[in-house]
Amino acid sequence: MPAAAVAGTPRADGNPGGETKVSRDMSLLSGEYVPSAARWVRDQVAEYESSGGARANTLRGGTDPIVVITSVGRKSGALRKNPLMRIERGGKYLAVASMGGAPTNPEWYHNFLAHPVVQLQDGPEPRLYRARLLEGEERADWWAFAVQTWPTYGEYQKRTDREIPIFLLEEA
């Protein structure tokens, strides 16, 4: 299956024929959507999107707000959707690859590296963003903000030997 692309953006493999049109539905990325194997993720994403972010906008019905991020699968080219904690500052968002402090990164981490243009929905309208893996002082600043926003990230970091990766998402 060919990799999905954003209108006007060549595929990651450099194929100039890999450009696609923006679809007319709520997806700004094109490709086949393959729902998560995890039922709670599938259900939350479906409810969030069908309500324009008015429902299912907190993590598993709690009080912590989420956004839905759509990425392009690095191997399949399929669209993948994940609810992630809403961490925003100055119109920029963070995607924290914590996976609850697991020893490995979530699959979407690899998707972001392979296809850094992602779709983020924070409310009714999705927008395109470019994901950039943070390092050094910039990472330290944003990590402190992430932990301040959602202190559980500090606990997750204690559970793993890996440095939890964070991506800065800036509007494309």
For each residue, the residues with C-beta under 8 A, 3 or more apart:
1: 32 76 77 78
2: 11 18 77
3: 11 12 13 18 31 72 77 115
4: 20 29 30 31 32 72 77 78 79 115
5: 9 10 11 18 19 20 29 30 72
6: 9 20 22 28 29 30 117 128 172
7: 19 20 21 22 30
8: 19
9: 5 6 19 117
10: 5 14 15 16 18 19
11: 2 3 5 14 15 18 19
12: 3 114 115
13: 3 18
14: 10 11
15: 10 11 18
16: 10 19
17:
18: 2 3 5 10 11 13 15
19: 5 7 8 9 10 11 16
20: 4 5 6 7 30 31
21: 7 30
22: 6 7 28 30
23: 27 28 30
24:
25:
26: 49 121 126
27: 23 30 33 70 79 119 126
28: 6 22 23 119 126 127 128
29: 4 5 6 70 72 79 117 118 119 128
30: 4 5 6 7 20 21 22 23 27
31: 3 4 20 72 77 78 79
32: 1 4 78 79
33: 27 70 78 79 80 81
34: 73 76 78 79 80
35: 41 42 45 46 81
36: 41 42 45 80 81 82
37:
38: 41 42
39: 42 43
40: 43 44 60
41: 35 36 38 44 45 81 82 83
42: 35 36 38 39 45 46
43: 39 40 46 47 56
44: 40 41 47 48 56 60 66 83
45: 35 36 41 42 48 49 56 68 81 82 83
46: 35 42 43 49 50
47: 43 44 50 51 55 56
48: 44 45 51 53 55 56 57 66 68 83 121
49: 26 45 46 52 53 68 81 121
50: 46 47 55
51: 47 48 54 55 56
52: 49 123 124
53: 48 49 57 68 121 122 123 124
54: 51 57 124
55: 47 48 50 51
56: 43 44 45 47 48 51 61 83
57: 48 53 54 65 66
58: 61 62 63 64 65 66
59: 62 64 65 66 83 85
60: 40 44
61: 56 58
62: 58 59
63: 58
64: 58 59 85 86 150
65: 57 58 59 85 86
66: 44 48 57 58 59 83 84 85 86
67: 83 84 85 86 93 120 121 122
68: 45 48 49 53 81 82 83 84 120 121 126
69: 81 82 84 95 108 118 119 120 121 169
70: 27 29 33 79 80 81 118 119 120 121 126
71: 79 80 82 108 111 112 115 118 119
72: 3 4 5 29 31 77 78 79 80 111 114 115 117 118
73: 34 76 77 78 79 80 111
74: 110 111 113 114 115
75:
76: 1 34 73
77: 1 2 3 4 31 72 73
78: 1 4 31 32 33 34 72 73
79: 4 27 29 31 32 33 34 70 71 72 73
80: 33 34 36 70 71 72 73 107 108 111
81: 33 35 36 41 45 49 68 69 70
82: 36 41 45 68 69 71 106 108
83: 41 44 45 48 56 59 66 67 68
84: 66 67 68 69 95 96
85: 59 64 65 66 67 96 149 150
86: 64 65 66 67 93 122
87: 93 94 96 145 146 149 150
88: 91 92 93 94 122
89: 92 145
90:
91: 88 171
92: 88 89 168 169 170
93: 67 86 87 88 120 122 129 168 169
94: 87 88 142 145 146 166 167 168 169
95: 69 84 108 112 118 131 166 167 169
96: 84 85 87 146 153 164 165 166
97: 105 106 108 109 164 165 166 167
98: 101 153 156 157 164
99: 102 104 105 106 156
100: 156 159
101: 98 155 156 157 158 159 160 164
102: 99 106 159 160
103: 160 161 162
104: 99 162
105: 97 99 109 110 162 165
106: 82 97 99 102 109
107: 80 110 111
108: 69 71 80 82 95 97 111 112
109: 97 105 106 112 113 165
110: 74 105 107 113 114
111: 71 72 73 74 80 107 108 114 115
112: 71 95 108 109 115 116 118 131 133 167
113: 74 109 110 116 133
114: 12 72 74 110 111
115: 3 4 12 71 72 74 111 112 118
116: 112 113 130 131 132
117: 6 9 29 72 128 129 130 131 172
118: 29 69 70 71 72 95 112 115 128 129 130 131 169
119: 27 28 29 69 70 71 126 127 128 129
120: 67 68 69 70 93 126 127 128 129 169
121: 26 48 49 53 67 68 69 70 125 126 127
122: 53 67 86 88 93
123: 52 53
124: 52 53 54
125: 121
126: 26 27 28 68 70 119 120 121
127: 28 119 120 121 171 172
128: 6 28 29 117 118 119 120 171 172
129: 93 117 118 119 120 169 170 171 172
130: 116 117 118 169 170 171 172
131: 95 112 116 117 118 167 168 169
132: 116 167 168 169 170
133: 112 113 165 166 167
134: 138 139 142 143 165 166 167 168
135: 138 139
136: 139 140
137: 140 141
138: 134 135 141 142 168
139: 134 135 136 142 143 166
140: 136 137 143 144
141: 137 138 144 145
142: 94 134 138 139 145 146 166 168
143: 134 139 140 146 147 153 164 166
144: 140 141 147 148
145: 87 89 94 141 142 148 149
146: 87 94 96 142 143 149 150 153 166
147: 143 144 150 151 153 154
148: 144 145 151
149: 85 87 145 146
150: 64 85 87 146 147 153
151: 147 148 154 155
152: 155 156
153: 96 98 143 146 147 150 156 157 164
154: 147 151 157 158
155: 101 151 152 158 159
156: 98 99 100 101 152 153 159 160 164
157: 98 101 153 154 160 163 164
158: 101 154 155
159: 100 101 102 155 156
160: 101 102 103 156 157 164
161: 103
162: 103 104 105
163: 157
164: 96 97 98 101 143 153 156 157 160
165: 96 97 105 109 133 134
166: 94 95 96 97 133 134 139 142 143 146
167: 94 95 97 112 131 132 133 134
168: 92 93 94 131 132 134 138 142
169: 69 92 93 94 95 118 120 129 130 131 132
170: 92 129 130 132
171: 91 127 128 129 130
172: 6 117 127 128 129 130
